[in-house]
Amino acid sequence: MTTNAFSGLDLISTATLALTPSLRILSVNSAAEALFAHSRRHMLGMRVHELLPADTSLLSAIEKALSTQTSFTEQELEIRTGSLQRVVVTCTINVIDSPEVALMLEFRQIDHQLKAERDERMQAQLKANRELIRNLAHEIKNPLGGVRGAAQLLARELPDPRLAEYTQVIIAETDRLQNLLNRLLTPHRPLVREEINIHEVLTHVLTLIDAEFNHGAPMIRLQKDFDVSLPHLRADREQLTQATINIVRNAAQMLTQGKTADACISVSTRIARGVTIARQRFRLGITISIDDNGPGIPAEIITEIFHPLVSRRDGGTGLGLTIAQNFVALHDGLIEVESQPGATRFRITLPLGQGNQI
């Protein structure tokens, strides 16, 4: 594999290193030069242990990834750069099936304070969303039942049977609104936790999406990249199924509506270490990434995409992502989104196991 094979990495904003089987640095992109404050010439050929401080847990994670041939993510690691500055990063370790390249490391710099403040704002907004949804649903539910009952009584009294068609429309529409209200209130039921295989849930979701959308051209490619070494998760199967299907269906609807060429949705799972959610830190977690190559989320609504009644799709209710966020939050988890035209990623992070807090 020549140096030219890595030239495209200079176009991405995340710091990326390619490592040989002996853990020597084979490729360095421009973002990595900036992050580590070393020149490319200085880093090429260096063992990764020489670049990273000896006390970092990333070194043991790299060794483990190489020995087990398993990709995963290390969250919130503190590393020391060439300028002796300490920075906090998230590092994704990808196993590469190549005789020359064993691992690809991708670093994303984060700021503890900004992340904590953002998570707290999200939790506060989530709580406000729940109250708004619950109050709105209860206020509408009772008069809606009265409207349906009145329409049924009216249908019995009408002298012309043809007029009953109008009452049937009223009844059908009130039933539709009733179902919508039930969906709004569902997140407030208690969790029913059980040991689940998250891959069984995700495979079921992709099967449902395939049946719903792939019954004619154009087809949506549904890909999965699962880390089969992930342990079982103690969670509410129904709620996690609904949360993920809402996100995947949202992506499929955007791909269909935008008539995206070579439409594709990819679902991947990875282990995450050192996860922090709303200032609470967990040793281990599971990350579910849902990627699509659709038109993306408009910049003016991306910060509000999880708010009730905000939709990026014509005719959308703006409730699917709100409900997904509620379900994930009930599991002490977090949903994040990154989007640009042609590349949207929803990332769900869930703490793994009981007594997992640090």
GUNUDO-252204 format. One record per residue (C-alpha): y negated, x, z negated; residue in three letters. Coordinates in steps of 0.5 Angstrom, whole numbers, padded with zeros to 4 digits, always signed. Each point is the difference from the previous one (the first is absolute). Layout:
GUNUDO-252204
YXZALA/...
//
This chain:
GUNUDO-252204
+0000+0000+0000MET/-0006+0003+0002THR/-0007+0000-0003THR/-0003-0004+0005ASN/+0005-0006-0002ALA/-0004+0000-0006PHE/-0007+0000+0003SER/-0001-0008-0001GLY/+0000+0001-0007LEU/-0007+0002+0000ASP/-0002-0007+0002LEU/+0002-0003-0006ILE/-0004+0000-0006SER/+0006+0001-0005THR/+0002+0007-0002ALA/+0006+0002+0003THR/+0005+0006-0001LEU/+0007+0001+0004ALA/+0005+0004-0004LEU/+0006+0004+0003THR/+0007-0001-0004PRO/-0002+0007-0004SER/-0006-0004-0002LEU/-0005+0004+0004ARG/-0006-0003+0003ILE/+0000-0001+0007LEU/-0006-0004+0002SER/-0006-0002-0003VAL/-0005-0005+0002ASN/-0008+0000-0001SER/+0000-0004-0005ALA/+0005+0004-0004ALA/-0004+0006+0001GLU/-0006-0004-0003ALA/+0004-0003-0006LEU/+0003+0007-0002PHE/-0006+0004+0001ALA/+0004+0005+0004HIS/+0000+0002+0008SER/+0006-0002+0004ARG/+0001+0007+0001ARG/+0001+0002-0007HIS/+0005-0006-0001MET/+0004+0001+0006LEU/+0007+0003-0002GLY/-0002-0001-0008MET/+0005-0003-0004ARG/-0002-0006-0003VAL/+0001+0002-0007HIS/-0005+0005+0001GLU/-0005-0005+0002LEU/+0001-0005-0006LEU/+0000+0002-0007PRO/+0006+0001-0003ALA/-0001-0005-0005ASP/+0000-0006+0005THR/+0005-0005+0000SER/-0001+0000+0007LEU/+0005+0006+0001LEU/+0006-0003-0003SER/-0001-0006+0004ALA/+0000+0004+0006ILE/+0006+0003-0002GLU/+0003-0006-0001LYS/-0002-0003+0006ALA/+0003+0006+0004LEU/+0007+0000-0004SER/+0001-0008+0000THR/-0004-0001+0007GLN/-0004-0006-0003THR/-0007-0001+0002SER/-0004-0003-0006PHE/-0007+0000-0002THR/-0003+0004-0006GLU/-0006-0004-0003GLN/-0007+0003-0003GLU/+0002+0007-0001LEU/-0005+0005-0002GLU/+0000+0007+0004ILE/-0005+0006+0000ARG/-0003+0002+0007THR/-0002+0007+0002GLY/-0007-0001-0003SER/+0004-0001-0006LEU/-0003-0008+0000GLN/+0005-0005-0003ARG/+0001-0006+0004VAL/+0005-0006+0000VAL/+0004-0002+0006VAL/+0006-0004+0002THR/+0005+0003+0004CYS/+0005-0003+0004THR/+0006+0005+0002ILE/+0003-0002+0006ASN/+0007+0003+0002VAL/+0000+0002+0007ILE/+0007+0001+0004ASP/-0002+0006+0004SER/+0003+0008+0000PRO/-0007+0002-0001GLU/-0003-0005-0004VAL/+0003-0002-0007ALA/-0006-0004-0003LEU/-0007-0003+0002MET/-0005-0001-0006LEU/-0005-0004+0000GLU/-0006+0000-0005PHE/-0005-0005-0002ARG/-0006+0001-0004GLN/-0001-0005-0006ILE/-0005-0001-0005ASP/+0003-0002-0007HIS/-0007-0003-0002GLN/-0001-0004+0007LEU/+0007-0002+0000LYS/+0000-0003-0007ALA/-0006-0004+0001GLU/+0002-0003+0006ARG/+0007-0002-0003ASP/-0004-0003-0005GLU/-0005-0004+0004ARG/+0006-0002+0004MET/+0004-0003-0006GLN/-0007-0003-0002ALA/+0000-0003+0007GLN/+0007-0002-0001LEU/-0001-0004-0006LYS/-0006-0004+0002ALA/+0004-0002+0007ASN/+0006-0002-0005ARG/-0005-0005-0004GLU/-0003-0002+0007LEU/+0006-0002+0003ILE/+0003-0003-0006ARG/-0006-0005-0002ASN/-0001-0001+0008LEU/+0007-0002+0001ALA/+0000-0005-0007HIS/-0006-0003+0002GLU/+0002-0002+0007ILE/+0007-0002-0002LYS/-0001-0006-0004ASN/-0004-0004+0005PRO/+0004+0002+0006LEU/+0006-0003-0003GLY/-0005-0007+0000GLY/-0001+0001+0007VAL/+0007+0000+0002ARG/+0002-0006-0004GLY/-0006-0004+0003ALA/+0002+0002+0007ALA/+0008-0002-0002GLN/-0003-0007-0003LEU/-0004-0001+0006LEU/+0005+0001+0005ALA/+0004-0005-0003ARG/-0006-0005+0001GLU/-0002+0001+0007LEU/+0002-0006+0004PRO/+0000+0005+0007ASP/+0006+0005-0001PRO/-0004+0004+0005ARG/-0005+0001-0005LEU/+0005+0003-0005ALA/+0000+0007+0005GLU/-0007+0001-0003TYR/+0003+0000-0008THR/+0005+0004+0002GLN/-0005+0005+0002VAL/-0003+0000-0006ILE/+0006+0000-0004ILE/+0003+0006+0004ALA/-0007+0004-0001GLU/+0000-0001-0008THR/+0007+0002+0000ASP/-0002+0007+0004ARG/-0006+0001-0005LEU/+0005-0002-0006GLN/+0004+0006+0002ASN/-0006+0004+0001LEU/-0002-0001-0007LEU/+0007+0001-0003ASN/+0000+0007+0004ARG/-0007+0001-0004LEU/+0003-0001-0007LEU/+0007+0003+0001THR/-0003+0007-0002PRO/-0001-0003-0007HIS/+0008-0001-0001ARG/+0003+0005-0005PRO/+0004+0006+0003LEU/+0007-0001+0001VAL/+0002+0008+0000ARG/+0007+0002+0002GLU/+0003+0007+0003GLU/-0002+0000+0007ILE/+0001+0005+0006ASN/-0007+0000+0003ILE/+0003+0001+0007HIS/+0004-0006+0000GLU/-0006-0004-0001VAL/-0004+0004+0005LEU/+0006-0001+0005THR/+0000-0007-0001HIS/-0007-0001+0001VAL/+0000+0004+0007LEU/+0006-0005+0002THR/-0004-0006-0002LEU/-0006+0003+0004ILE/+0004+0002+0006ASP/+0003-0007+0000ALA/-0007-0003+0000GLU/-0004+0004+0005PHE/+0006+0003+0005ASN/+0002-0006+0004HIS/-0004+0002+0006GLY/-0004+0005+0003ALA/-0004+0004-0002PRO/+0005+0003-0005MET/-0002+0003-0007ILE/+0004+0007-0001ARG/+0002+0000-0008LEU/+0001+0006-0003GLN/+0003+0003-0006LYS/-0001+0006-0004ASP/+0004+0000-0006PHE/+0001+0005-0006ASP/+0007-0002-0001VAL/+0000+0004-0007SER/-0005-0005-0003LEU/+0003-0003-0007PRO/+0000-0007-0001HIS/-0006-0004-0002LEU/-0001-0005-0006ARG/-0004-0005+0003ALA/-0001-0008+0003ASP/+0004+0000+0006ARG/-0003-0006+0003GLU/-0007+0002-0002GLN/+0001+0007+0003LEU/+0003-0003+0007THR/-0006-0005+0000GLN/-0005+0006-0001ALA/+0003+0004+0006THR/+0001-0005+0005ILE/-0007-0003-0001ASN/-0002+0007+0002ILE/+0005+0001+0005VAL/-0002-0007+0003ARG/-0007+0002+0000ASN/+0001+0006+0004ALA/+0005-0004+0005ALA/-0006-0005+0001GLN/-0005+0005+0002MET/+0004+0003+0005LEU/+0002-0006+0003THR/-0007-0003+0000GLN/-0003+0007+0003GLY/+0006+0000+0005LYS/+0001+0008-0002THR/+0004+0004+0005ALA/+0006+0003-0003ASP/-0001-0004-0007ALA/+0003+0003-0006CYS/+0001-0001-0007ILE/+0003+0006-0004SER/+0002-0001-0008VAL/+0002+0006-0004SER/+0001+0002-0007THR/-0001+0006-0004ARG/+0001+0002-0007ILE/-0007+0002-0003ALA/-0001+0004-0006ARG/-0006+0000-0005GLY/-0002-0007+0002VAL/-0007-0002-0004THR/-0002-0008+0001ILE/-0006-0002-0004ALA/+0000+0006-0004ARG/+0007-0001-0002GLN/+0005+0006+0002ARG/+0007-0001+0002PHE/+0005+0006+0001ARG/+0003-0003+0006LEU/-0001-0006+0005GLY/+0002-0003+0007ILE/-0005+0000+0005THR/+0001-0005+0006ILE/-0004+0001+0006SER/-0001-0005+0006ILE/-0003+0003+0006ASP/-0002-0004+0006ASP/-0003+0003+0007ASN/-0005-0007+0001GLY/-0007-0001+0000PRO/-0002+0002-0007GLY/-0004-0003-0005ILE/-0007-0001+0001PRO/-0004+0005-0004ALA/-0005-0006-0003GLU/+0006-0003-0003ILE/+0005+0005-0002ILE/-0003+0001-0007THR/+0001-0008-0001GLU/+0007+0000+0004ILE/+0004-0002-0007PHE/-0006-0006-0002HIS/+0002-0007+0001PRO/-0002-0003+0007LEU/-0001+0006+0003VAL/+0004+0001+0006SER/+0000+0005+0006ARG/+0004-0005+0005ARG/-0003-0006+0003ASP/+0003-0006-0003GLY/+0002+0004-0006GLY/+0000-0003-0007THR/-0002+0006-0004GLY/+0005-0001-0005LEU/+0006+0004+0002GLY/-0003+0007-0002LEU/-0003-0003-0007THR/+0007-0003-0002ILE/+0003+0007+0002ALA/-0005+0004-0004GLN/+0001-0005-0006ASN/+0008+0001+0000PHE/-0001+0007+0001VAL/-0005+0000-0006ALA/+0005-0004-0004LEU/+0005+0006+0000HIS/-0005+0005-0002ASP/-0001+0002+0007GLY/-0005+0002+0005LEU/-0002-0002+0007ILE/-0004+0005+0005GLU/-0002-0001+0007VAL/-0003+0005+0005GLU/-0002-0002+0007SER/-0003+0002+0007GLN/+0001-0003+0007PRO/+0008+0002+0001GLY/+0002+0002-0007ALA/+0000-0005-0006THR/+0004+0002-0006ARG/+0001-0004-0006PHE/+0003+0004-0006ARG/+0004-0004-0006ILE/+0001+0005-0006THR/+0004-0003-0006LEU/+0002+0004-0006PRO/+0007+0001-0001LEU/+0004-0001-0006GLY/-0001-0002-0007GLN/-0004+0005-0005GLY/-0002+0003+0006ASN/-0007+0001-0002GLN/-0003+0007-0002ILE/
//
